[in-house]
Amino acid sequence: MDRANRKTRIGTIVSDKMEKTIVVAVGSHYKHPLYNKILKRVKKYKAHDPEQNGKLGDVVKISETRPLSKTKRWRLEEVIKKAE
């Protein structure tokens, strides 16, 4: 995969208890096909954080990368907003 075409997501860190790994919750909205109600969906991604910059509650940008473990396929790009 070309580095310029990697998928990116913006989400909030919900766990930083693992060493060099963070869990990022990414929210999205979709419309129910039959009832036309707008619903929220939250998906959690495990992301690699080699310098351990991300802290609980930070808003971060993650990008797709090669598989780093059984469940880890994302890497921390940048911290957009620090938690208070």
Buried (B, 14 or more C-beta within 10 A) or exposed (E): EEEEEEEEBBBBBEEBEEEEBBBBEBEEEEEEEEEEEEEEEEEEBBBBBEEEBBBEEBBBBBBBBEEBEEEBBBBBBEBEEEEE
